[in-house]
Amino acid sequence: MKSKKKRRRNRRRRKLLLFLVIICIAIVLAISYLALQLNSSRHETGEHSDNSSVSVSEPNQPDSSETSDISGTSPEPTQVTPEPLRPAVTISPESIISVYGYMERVSDGSVVLDKSAHDRMYPASMTKVMTLLVAIENLPDLEEKIQVTADVINPLHEQQSSMAGFDAGEWVSVRDLLYGIFLPSGGEAAVTIANRVAGSEAAFAELMNQKAAELGLTGTHFVNCTGLHDDNHYSTCVDIAYLFETALQNDLFYQIATTHSYTCEPTDFHPEGLELQSTMFASLSNISSPTLANGAVILGGKTGTTDEGGNCLVSFADYNGQRYILVTGLGQFNAEGRMYNIEDAVTAYSALQ
């Protein structure tokens, strides 16, 4: 009886041992299979184990066996460093006629020209750079129609403001008013927009001052949206340059600032559409073309003229793949009617090399 029990126990042990052997074999096979798959994957992706003796070189690169250091560690890939900008040319302040002037290379902020650039000056219609920017940021519906009124037009005529040519009672789209502000420097377009945005020109001027503070323009203060003279309405060349640089980052502002001429939508007052011309490009065409002899291209800008502010201009140009911004102020008048603001721009941009 005991012998039978012993035989049964031995059979169970052998079965258990066989089962364990099968399990072990299955585990070994599974591990081998996974190892083969991993090795195959590494070969497909070009990877090698740390102890591999095979060296893989990138195309057009030295073999790793030639560039490894003593420890066998491959060096870091060579970094291609862009060629640094050449130092910006410096333009003599005496080369321009205007009392104030400032030019910078936008990419690195290099100052090319500094002629009393931080001194307070009257910006005249360069003011409309801020007027246009604040208007764009507050009036997203460019198709909205706004009526130009006699209450806006008549006082501006009395102050001899520049005008775009819209008539009292005319309904004009926001888009056309924006072009009217910048291209012909239309006072009625600016005040109409100001009233629509803020309820009054004074309230709109406060929005302009808030924007100036936001941009850090510590030398700037606005009283109106047109640039008509007020002793408390002032800026500096440096502030205007930074304002213009910021405004050009807005796509619509850039589009308007670089436009030579624009035709408004037809209205009952202007069935053919009112034609608007850029004061800067119109003046430039009397002296030079936008492309100067050295290859610099004047792309856009805003003129200004008052008795106290003289001839002013903020403009920008591209030269040799770099953007430059120029601001001049208090270009004096003379009997010949010379446009010192335009002459100075041609002189300054032509000096780039």
C-alpha positions in Angstrom: 0.0 0.0 0.0 2.8 2.4 1.0 4.6 1.6 -2.3 1.6 2.6 -4.4 1.3 5.9 -2.5 5.0 6.5 -3.0 4.7 5.9 -6.8 1.8 8.3 -7.1 3.8 11.0 -5.3 6.7 10.5 -7.6 4.4 10.7 -10.7 3.0 14.0 -9.4 6.5 15.3 -8.8 7.6 14.4 -12.2 4.5 16.1 -13.8 5.1 19.2 -11.7 8.8 19.2 -12.7 7.9 18.8 -16.3 5.4 21.7 -16.1 8.0 23.9 -14.5 10.5 23.0 -17.2 8.0 23.9 -19.9 7.3 27.2 -18.3 11.0 28.0 -18.1 11.5 27.1 -21.7 8.5 29.4 -22.7 9.9 32.3 -20.7 13.4 31.9 -22.3 11.8 31.7 -25.8 9.8 34.9 -25.1 12.8 36.8 -23.8 14.8 35.7 -26.9 12.0 36.8 -29.2 11.8 40.2 -27.6 15.5 40.7 -27.7 15.5 39.9 -31.4 12.7 42.4 -32.0 14.5 45.1 -30.1 17.8 44.5 -31.9 15.9 44.6 -35.3 14.3 47.9 -34.3 17.6 49.4 -33.4 19.1 48.5 -36.7 16.1 50.0 -38.6 16.5 53.3 -36.7 20.3 53.4 -37.0 20.8 52.9 -33.2 23.5 50.7 -31.7 24.1 49.4 -28.2 26.8 51.1 -26.1 29.2 48.2 -26.6 28.7 47.9 -30.3 31.9 48.1 -32.4 30.0 49.5 -35.4 30.4 53.2 -36.1 27.8 55.1 -38.1 28.8 58.4 -39.7 26.4 61.1 -40.8 26.5 62.1 -44.5 29.3 64.7 -45.1 30.5 64.4 -41.5 33.9 62.9 -40.4 33.8 59.3 -39.2 33.2 59.1 -35.5 36.5 57.1 -35.1 38.3 60.2 -36.2 36.5 62.7 -34.1 36.1 60.8 -30.8 38.2 61.9 -27.8 40.3 59.5 -25.7 37.4 58.4 -23.6 35.6 57.3 -26.8 32.8 59.9 -26.3 31.7 61.5 -29.6 31.8 65.3 -29.6 28.7 67.5 -29.8 27.5 68.3 -33.3 29.0 71.5 -34.8 26.6 74.4 -34.3 26.3 76.8 -37.3 26.5 80.4 -35.9 24.8 83.0 -38.1 27.1 85.7 -39.3 26.8 88.6 -36.9 25.5 91.9 -38.2 28.1 94.4 -39.2 28.1 97.5 -37.0 25.6 100.0 -38.2 27.0 103.0 -40.1 26.8 106.2 -38.1 25.4 109.3 -39.8 26.5 112.7 -38.8 23.8 114.9 -37.3 25.0 117.7 -39.5 24.0 115.8 -42.6 20.3 116.5 -42.1 18.7 119.9 -42.1 15.9 119.2 -39.5 16.6 120.3 -35.9 15.6 116.9 -34.6 16.4 113.5 -36.0 16.7 109.8 -35.1 17.4 106.7 -37.1 17.7 103.1 -35.8 18.3 99.7 -37.3 15.3 97.7 -36.0 16.8 94.3 -35.8 19.3 95.2 -33.1 18.3 98.7 -32.1 21.6 100.2 -33.4 21.4 104.0 -33.4 22.4 105.3 -36.8 21.5 109.0 -36.3 20.9 110.9 -33.1 20.3 114.7 -33.4 18.7 115.9 -30.2 16.5 112.7 -30.4 15.4 112.8 -26.8 14.5 116.5 -26.8 10.8 117.5 -26.7 9.3 118.5 -30.0 5.9 119.1 -31.6 5.0 116.0 -33.7 2.3 117.7 -35.9 0.5 115.1 -38.0 3.0 112.3 -37.0 0.4 112.2 -34.1 -1.8 110.3 -36.5 0.4 107.2 -36.1 -1.1 106.9 -32.6 -4.5 108.0 -33.8 -4.6 105.2 -36.4 -3.2 102.5 -34.1 -5.8 103.2 -31.3 -8.6 103.4 -33.9 -7.7 100.0 -35.4 -7.5 98.4 -31.9 -11.0 99.8 -31.0 -12.9 99.4 -34.3 -12.8 95.8 -35.5 -15.7 96.2 -37.9 -14.2 97.9 -41.0 -17.5 97.9 -42.8 -19.3 99.9 -40.2 -20.6 103.2 -41.6 -20.1 106.5 -39.6 -21.4 109.9 -40.6 -19.1 112.8 -41.0 -20.8 115.9 -39.7 -20.5 119.7 -40.1 -19.8 120.0 -36.4 -16.6 118.1 -37.1 -15.6 119.7 -40.4 -16.2 123.4 -39.8 -13.9 123.9 -36.8 -11.1 122.0 -38.6 -11.4 124.3 -41.6 -11.1 127.3 -39.3 -7.9 125.8 -37.8 -6.6 125.2 -41.3 -6.3 121.5 -40.7 -5.4 119.1 -43.5 -8.5 117.3 -44.7 -9.2 114.1 -46.6 -12.1 115.5 -48.5 -15.2 113.9 -47.0 -18.3 116.0 -46.9 -20.7 116.9 -44.1 -23.5 114.4 -44.0 -21.5 111.7 -45.9 -21.6 108.1 -44.5 -18.2 106.6 -44.7 -16.9 103.1 -43.8 -14.4 102.7 -40.9 -11.9 101.3 -43.4 -12.1 104.4 -45.6 -11.9 106.7 -42.6 -8.7 104.8 -41.5 -7.1 105.4 -44.9 -8.3 109.0 -44.7 -6.5 109.5 -41.4 -3.2 108.4 -42.6 -2.7 108.9 -46.4 -3.9 112.6 -46.8 -3.7 113.3 -43.1 -7.4 114.0 -42.9 -8.5 115.9 -39.8 -12.2 115.2 -40.3 -11.5 111.5 -40.6 -9.5 111.5 -37.4 -12.0 113.4 -35.3 -15.0 111.4 -36.7 -13.2 108.2 -35.6 -12.3 109.7 -32.2 -16.0 110.6 -31.6 -17.1 107.2 -32.5 -14.6 105.4 -30.3 -14.6 107.6 -27.2 -17.5 110.0 -27.5 -15.2 113.1 -27.9 -11.7 114.0 -29.2 -10.6 114.8 -25.6 -11.6 111.3 -24.4 -9.9 109.7 -27.4 -6.7 111.6 -26.6 -6.8 110.0 -23.2 -6.9 106.6 -24.8 -3.9 107.7 -26.9 -2.1 108.7 -23.6 -2.9 105.4 -22.1 -1.4 103.6 -25.1 1.7 105.8 -24.8 2.1 104.9 -21.2 1.6 101.2 -22.0 4.5 101.5 -24.6 6.7 103.4 -22.1 6.7 106.6 -24.2 7.7 108.8 -21.3 8.5 111.9 -23.4 5.0 112.0 -25.1 1.7 113.6 -24.3 -1.3 114.0 -26.6 -4.1 116.6 -26.4 -5.8 115.9 -29.7 -5.9 113.2 -32.4 -4.9 115.5 -35.3 -1.6 117.0 -34.3 -2.8 120.6 -34.5 -0.6 122.7 -32.3 -1.0 122.8 -28.5 1.9 123.6 -26.2 1.0 120.5 -24.1 0.9 118.2 -27.2 4.5 116.9 -27.6 6.8 113.9 -28.2 10.4 113.0 -29.0 12.0 111.4 -32.1 12.9 108.3 -30.0 9.3 107.9 -28.8 7.8 108.4 -32.3 10.3 105.8 -33.7 9.3 103.2 -31.1 5.6 103.9 -31.5 5.9 103.5 -35.3 7.9 100.3 -34.9 5.2 98.9 -32.7 2.4 100.0 -35.0 3.9 98.4 -38.0 3.5 95.0 -36.3 -0.2 95.4 -36.9 -1.1 94.0 -40.3 -3.8 96.6 -41.1 -1.6 99.5 -40.0 1.3 98.2 -42.1 -1.0 97.9 -45.2 -2.3 101.4 -44.8 1.2 102.9 -44.0 2.7 101.4 -47.2 -0.2 102.4 -49.5 0.6 105.1 -52.2 -3.1 105.8 -53.2 -6.5 104.5 -52.3 -10.0 104.9 -53.7 -12.9 104.9 -51.2 -16.2 103.3 -51.7 -18.6 105.3 -53.9 -21.1 107.4 -51.9 -23.9 109.9 -52.8 -21.3 112.6 -52.3 -18.5 110.9 -54.3 -20.1 108.5 -56.8 -16.7 107.6 -58.3 -15.2 107.1 -54.9 -12.9 109.6 -53.1 -9.3 109.3 -54.2 -6.8 109.5 -51.4 -3.0 110.1 -51.9 -0.2 109.5 -49.4 1.3 112.8 -48.6 4.7 111.2 -48.1 4.8 109.4 -51.4 3.4 112.4 -53.3 6.1 114.6 -51.8 8.8 112.0 -52.4 7.9 111.7 -56.1 8.9 115.4 -56.5 12.4 114.7 -55.3 13.3 111.0 -55.8 11.8 107.6 -56.2 11.1 105.2 -53.3 14.1 103.2 -54.4 17.3 105.2 -53.8 20.7 104.9 -55.6 22.2 102.7 -52.9 19.3 100.2 -53.1 17.5 101.4 -50.0 13.7 101.3 -50.5 11.5 103.7 -48.6 8.4 101.7 -47.8 6.0 104.1 -46.0 5.6 106.9 -43.6 3.7 109.8 -42.2 4.4 113.5 -42.8 3.5 116.4 -40.5 3.5 120.2 -40.8 2.7 123.0 -38.4 4.3 126.4 -37.9 5.6 125.3 -34.5 6.6 121.7 -35.5 7.9 122.6 -38.9 8.2 119.8 -41.5 8.2 116.4 -39.8 8.4 112.8 -41.0 8.4 109.3 -39.6 9.2 106.7 -42.2 10.8 103.3 -42.7 13.0 101.7 -45.3 14.6 98.4 -46.1 18.3 98.3 -46.9 20.4 95.2 -47.5 17.8 93.0 -45.8 17.5 95.2 -42.7 14.7 97.6 -41.7 15.4 101.1 -40.6 13.1 103.7 -39.0 13.8 107.4 -39.3 12.1 110.3 -37.5 12.8 114.0 -38.2 11.2 117.1 -36.7 11.3 120.9 -37.1 12.5 121.0 -40.7 12.3 124.8 -41.3 10.3 126.4 -44.0 11.8 128.7 -46.7 10.6 130.8 -49.6 11.4 128.1 -52.1 9.0 125.7 -50.5 11.6 123.0 -50.0 10.4 119.8 -48.2 13.2 119.4 -45.7 11.5 116.3 -44.1 11.6 114.5 -47.5 15.1 115.7 -48.4 16.4 114.6 -45.0 14.9 111.1 -45.5 16.5 110.7 -48.9 19.8 111.9 -47.5 19.8 109.7 -44.4 18.6 106.5 -46.2 21.1 107.1 -49.0 23.9 107.2 -46.5 23.4 103.6 -45.4 26.2 101.2 -46.5 
